[in-house]
């Protein structure tokens, strides 16, 4: 039987592997998945072509978070930096693919990648993730010399929930007069907590992620009354002034598609420099199949975007 969504041929044979339907993430299942992810990451982190260092730093409310730093070997000058926030609905750890992509960026974009293990719901609900992220940004800026990075060329990226963290940081550092962010690269990001777009209604059975899982995500992540500014609803921020340029990459068959497209329009109308690339034939998380030509081309495009952003500040 033909698959109901017209995904790219490179991905067509993969969709059954990552279609979870009405899966319910109980706290027990979350713990099991995160234990497995932690185990697999032990084999995914290191690469003979890169320097890999780990730092345990102070996060939100003096908790501890882990940073993994990937940098090219034999580099004798300060490099740009890329803070990377993994996806996972704010309650799942980054999978092995998150590390593979981080290493790919480090090798090919001439950048030092800082992978941030922010704390997760349900134990650590909003605002732990974004506050941990902000503490990581402060730490990276303060330790630029130790890391061998150029603090004038700090960019942020993330996919899914990590995309929302990356999108939120520019507001936080703007409002708190913190370190400047040069560029943001948002990959099929979570943008808004209202869950009211047409794509949310349409895509309740798409591969990897769907509106059913999105509802579970918000239930786990936001457990208290939110204050102003509301960093869970970026479509209704009071001001979009002073944000860095961004590249945003929604996927055609993704429940998060429409909120990302709407966000791009809002920022464009607010005079923010935006590159929006709606990826046809793709779905949320398709880049886990990084060995396909389709995904390789996506990643190479992101590399070009990053290099252009870094070079704009020469």
N, C-alpha and C positions, 0 to 999 in steps of 0.2 A: 504494500500500500504506500502511496506517495505521501511523504511527510507534509503536514498542513502548511508549514512555513517554508517559503522559497529561499532557503539558505544557500550560501555559496557552495558550489560542488566540492571544494576542499573540505567543507565542514559537514556535508550531508551525511557522511558515514559515521560521524562522531556524536550526533545529537542524542541518540538513545543512551549513550554512556553517561550523559550529564542531564538527563531529564528526571526531575524529582517530584513532579506533580504536586500533591497535597502534603508533602513531607512536613511533619511537625517537629520543630527543634525544642525538645524538652531540655531542662538543665542537665539531665544525665547524658543525653545525646551530645549536647554542646561540650561537656567535659570529655567525653570519649573522643570526639572529633579533634578537639584541641590537643589532647594527649598524642594522638596519632600524628597531627601536624608538627608538633614539637619534635617527635622522634624522626620524622622524615626530614625536617629542616637540618638536622645534624649532618646529613649527607649532601644537602643542597647548598649550604652556605659557601664552602671553600672552593677556590678555583686557582689553579697553578699560575694563571696569567695575571692574577690580581693580588694586591695586598689586602688582607682582611683583618680588621681590628674590631674589638668589642669594647664598649664603654658602658658602665652602669652609672646613670646620672639621677639627680633628684627630679622627680616629676611633680605633679599636682599634689598639694597638701603633704609635701615631703616624702611621698611614696617613691619607689625606685622603678625606673624603666631602663630597658636595654636598647642601646644603639649598636647596629652593625655597620661598619664603614668599609665600603669597597672602593679601592683606588688603583689606578694603573701603576705598574712598577716603573722604576727608573725615570720618574718625572721630576724635574729640577726646578719647577716654578709653580706658583700657586695656581690651582685649577678652579673652575667653577664648581659649585656644589648643588646637589639635587637631593632634597629631603623627600623620601618616598614613604607613603602611608598605604599599607596593604588594605584590600577589601576584606569582606567577611561579615557584613551586617552589624558591625560594632560588637559582635559577640564571638566571632571565630578568629583564630590566629591565621596569619598568612600561610598559604600553602607553599609547597616547593616551587611552584611556578612564579610566585612573587619574588623569590630569591633569584631565579633564573633571569627574570626580566630586569631586576636591579643590576645584576652582573652584566647583562647585555648593554644597558645604558652606560655603565661605568667603562666598558671596553670600547664602545663605539661613539659616545658623545663627548669624549675627552672631559669627563666630569667625575668628581668624587661623589658617590652615592651614599647617603646616610639613611639606612633602613631603620625606621622607628617602631619598636614594639610597644605601642601605647596600650594602656590597660583596657580590659574588656568588660562589657556587660555580660551577665546580669549582676555580677559582684560589683562592678564599677560602672554605673550608668552615667548618662549625661550629667555634668560636663567633663568627666574624667578624660575621655579620649582627646577632646580638643584642647583641654588645659595641659595635658601631657605633651601634646604636639607643640603648644606654645613654649613650654619649658624647654623642649628639644631645640626649637628655633633659637631661643636665647642662648642656650649652651653652645650650639654650633657657632653662632656669631662671636661669642666670647672666646672660643677656643679655635678660631680660624687659623692661627699660626701653628698650633699643635696638629691640626688636621691637614695643613698645607692647602687651604682653600682661600679663594678671593671673596671676602665678605661682601663685596659689591656685586657679586654674581651668584646670589643664592636663589634658586628656583625651587618650586614645590610641585609634587605630583602625587597622584593617588588614583586608585580605581574603586568604583562603587562607594562603599562607606568611606574608604580612604580618600576618594575623590571629594567627598564633602568636607573631610578634615582639611585637605589641601585648599579647597575653595574658601573655607572659613578663616584660615590663618591670615590672609591679607586684611580682612576686616579687623581682626584682633590686634595685629601689630600696628595697623593704621590708627585705631582708636586709643591704643595704649602707648603710642609713640615708640614702638619697638623697632627692631631691625627691619630694614627695607627688603622686600621680596621683589626680585627682578621679573619673575615670570611664573605663571601657573599652568600646568598641563593636567587637565581633568579628563579621566578615562571613564566612560559611562558612569558619571557620578550620581550619587544621591544628592538631591538639591532641596527637597521640600518634604515636610512631614504630613502634609494634608492628605495625600493619597487620593487626589480627585481628578487626575488627568485622564484623557481618553485612553492612553496607552496602559494606564493602571487597570482600567476596566477591561481592556482587550486581552492583555497578556497575563493570564493566570496559569498558563501551562507551558511557558517557554523554557528552553534549556537553562541550566545553571541557576537562574534566578527568576522569580515571578512575583506577582502582586501578593500572593498568599504569603510568601516569605517576607515581603516588605512589611506587611502588617505585623508579623511576628517580630521583626527587627525593631520597629518603633515601640512595641509593647515592652521589649526588654531594655531598650536604650533610654527612653524618656519615662521616668517614674515619678518625677516631681514637677511642680509648677515652674514654668520657664519665666525668666526675667527678660528685660530689655537690655541689650538687643537680643533677639531670639535667633540664636545660631543654629536652630533646627529648621528654619524656614527662610532660605536665602532669596526666595521670590518676593519677599515682603520686607526687605531691609529698608531702614529709613533713608540711607544714603548709599550710593554706589560710586561716589567720588573718590579719587585717589587710589583706585585699584590698579594693579599691574596688568599688562597684557596677558591674554590667556588663549590657549588652544583647548577646545572641548570636543570630545569624541563620543557622541551618542551612537547606539547601535540600532539598526532598523527594527529588530524583533526583541525589544526590551521594554519592560514595564516602566523603566526610568527614562525612556526616550523623550517623552514630551516635556517633562520638567526641565531636562537639560536644554532642549531647543528653546523653551520659553526663557530660560535664564540667559542664554546667549543673546536673544533679542533684547531683553531688558538691559543688559550691559552695553550692547551696541548703541541703544538709544540713550545711554548715559555717557556716551563718548569714550567707552573703554575699548581698547583694541582687541578684537575678537576674531579668532579663526575657528569656525565651526565645521567639523567634518562628520556628517551623518554617514556611517558606514553601512552601505547596502548589503543585504544578504548575510548579515552578521547578527549575533545575539550577545547578551550580557556574558562576559567572561570567556568569550571565544578564544582569547589569546592564551588560554591554557594549552591550546594545540599549537604551540610555538614552532613546531617542526614543519607545519604546512606552509606552502608558498604564500597563501593568503595572509597568514599571521606574520610571516617574515616581512612582507611588504608593509603591513601596518606598523610594525616595529621600526623599520627603516624610515618610514615617514616621520615617526615621532622623533627619531634621531636627528633628522634634517631640521625639524621644528626647533628642537632644543639648541642645536648648533647655531641656528639663525638668531635665536633669542640671546644666547650668550655673546655672540659677535656684535649684536646691536649695542652692547655696552662697552665696546672697545674705546 
